Amino acid sequence: MEARGDTTRISVGYVRRAHGIKGDVIVRPLTDHPGRYQAGASLQSDEDPPHHYTIRSSQPHNDGLLVRFQGIENREAAEALQGVTFTIGPEERRTLGEDEYWPDDLEGLVAIDRDGVHLGVVSGVILGEAQDRLVVATEDGREIEVPFVSELVGEIHPSMAHVVIDPPEGLF
């Protein structure tokens, strides 16, 4: 699932740190689209003004992806990229499969339980390494994180503007 940064650009990853002396960086991808970081792909940064970076090579690394960009030739240049976020335009998103949703499509949906009782409103989605979580804002001002797993979030109906949650006792 790709994370959304603002209303016009979508965050698809960020540079965690430099790696080695030849300009490689460790990137934490925020996307499940495998082609996003393949050699030859171009990404726009969130820098002001934005820069475009073309990937020379990419491979899995235990901290994310080990990426080398064209024009980044040494450690100093790689260190300057630390914290840079890469973005794409909404039109560059991949086509979703059945039962897949963009985080921003879930925000604003009313959360109800199986009996139709109002639990709150989905105010965000936290993308996690192990699992994602829906953030539900309750009427009393609390924010409850609900693991985004089928056992708890059983039904999603964007056309009806609600999501059905089967929370464990005491969560709400």
HELIX and SHEET records of a PDB file:
HELIX    1   1 PRO A   34  TYR A   37  5                                   4    
HELIX    2   2 ARG A   75  GLU A   79  1                                   5    
HELIX    3   3 PRO A   90  GLU A   92  5                                   3    
HELIX    4   4 PRO A  103  LEU A  106  1                                   4    
HELIX    5   5 PRO A  158  MET A  160  5                                   3    
SHEET    1   A 7 ILE A  10  HIS A  19  0                                        
SHEET    2   A 7 ASP A  24  PRO A  29 -1                                        
SHEET    3   A 7 GLY A  64  PHE A  69 -1                                        
SHEET    4   A 7 HIS A  52  HIS A  61 -1                                        
SHEET    5   A 7 SER A  42  SER A  45 -1                                        
SHEET    6   A 7 THR A  85  ILE A  88 -1                                        
SHEET    7   A 7 ILE A  10  HIS A  19 -1                                        
SHEET    1   B 6 GLU A 143  PRO A 147  0                                        
SHEET    2   B 6 ARG A 133  ALA A 137 -1                                        
SHEET    3   B 6 HIS A 118  ILE A 126 -1                                        
SHEET    4   B 6 VAL A 110  ILE A 112 -1                                        
SHEET    5   B 6 HIS A 162  ILE A 165  1                                        
SHEET    6   B 6 VAL A 153  HIS A 157 -1                                        
END                                                                             
